[in-house]
């Protein structure tokens, strides 16, 4: 059997939780909170992208120092084959 003191403590904790939820509902705007979350996502996304780009630049500058080679470029388009210059006789003439 629970003691009177324990029952009172449980009830007071429940009351405190209810009052806290009531205070949040009365003072916080759900639209404002959603806007704050979206803003946070945008800011953290921008900072993540910026830090990634900065990290790649630093790595590209450090790579030649460490290895003596040029850094590999991911997803680089293949270099075009050198084409031979055309003779002027093969070019169409304007009429």
C-alpha positions as CSV (number, residue, x, y, z in Angstrom):
1,X,0.0,0.0,0.0
2,X,1.3,3.4,-1.0
3,X,2.1,5.9,1.7
4,X,0.2,9.2,1.8
5,X,3.4,11.1,1.1
6,X,4.1,9.1,-2.1
7,X,0.5,9.7,-3.4
8,X,0.7,13.4,-2.7
9,X,4.1,13.6,-4.5
10,X,2.7,11.7,-7.6
11,X,-0.3,14.0,-7.7
12,X,1.9,17.1,-7.4
13,X,4.1,15.9,-10.2
14,X,1.1,15.3,-12.4
15,X,-0.3,18.7,-11.6
16,X,3.1,20.3,-12.4
17,X,3.2,18.5,-15.8
18,X,-0.3,19.7,-16.5
19,X,0.5,23.3,-15.6
20,X,3.6,23.2,-17.8
21,X,1.6,21.9,-20.8
22,X,-1.0,24.6,-20.2
23,X,1.6,27.3,-20.0
24,X,3.2,26.1,-23.3
25,X,-0.1,26.0,-25.0
26,X,-1.0,29.5,-23.8
27,X,2.4,31.1,-24.7
28,X,3.6,29.3,-27.8
29,X,2.3,29.8,-31.3
30,X,2.4,26.6,-33.4
31,X,2.9,28.5,-36.6
32,X,5.8,30.4,-35.1
33,X,7.3,27.2,-33.8
34,X,7.0,25.6,-37.3
35,X,8.7,28.7,-38.9
36,X,11.5,28.5,-36.4
37,X,12.1,24.8,-37.2
38,X,12.0,25.5,-41.0
39,X,14.5,28.3,-40.5
40,X,16.8,26.0,-38.4
41,X,16.7,23.4,-41.2
42,X,17.6,26.0,-43.8
43,X,20.4,27.5,-41.8
44,X,21.9,24.1,-40.8
45,X,21.6,22.9,-44.5
46,X,23.4,26.0,-45.7
47,X,26.2,25.6,-43.1
48,X,26.5,21.9,-43.9
49,X,26.9,22.6,-47.6
50,X,29.4,25.4,-47.0
51,X,31.5,23.3,-44.7
52,X,31.5,20.5,-47.2
53,X,32.7,22.8,-50.0
54,X,35.4,24.4,-47.7
55,X,36.6,20.9,-46.7
56,X,36.9,19.8,-50.3
57,X,38.9,23.0,-51.1
58,X,41.2,22.4,-48.2
59,X,41.6,18.7,-49.2
60,X,42.4,19.7,-52.8
61,X,45.2,22.1,-51.6
62,X,46.6,19.6,-49.1
63,X,46.6,16.6,-51.5
64,X,49.4,17.7,-53.7
65,X,51.5,18.5,-50.6
66,X,51.0,15.1,-49.2
67,X,51.2,13.0,-52.3
68,X,52.9,15.1,-55.0
69,X,50.1,14.4,-57.4
70,X,47.1,16.4,-58.6
71,X,43.9,15.6,-56.7
72,X,41.5,13.2,-58.4
73,X,38.3,15.0,-59.6
74,X,35.2,13.0,-59.0
75,X,32.5,12.9,-61.7
76,X,34.7,14.8,-64.1
77,X,33.6,14.7,-67.7
78,X,36.0,12.8,-70.0
79,X,38.5,14.9,-71.8
80,X,37.6,15.3,-75.5
81,X,39.9,13.8,-78.0
82,X,42.0,16.3,-79.8
83,X,40.5,17.0,-83.2
84,X,42.6,17.6,-86.3
85,X,42.2,21.1,-87.8
86,X,40.3,21.2,-91.0
87,X,41.7,22.4,-94.3
88,X,40.3,25.6,-95.7
89,X,39.4,23.8,-98.8
90,X,36.9,21.5,-96.9
91,X,35.1,24.4,-95.3
92,X,31.9,25.6,-97.1
93,X,32.2,28.9,-98.7
94,X,29.6,31.7,-98.3
95,X,27.8,32.6,-101.4
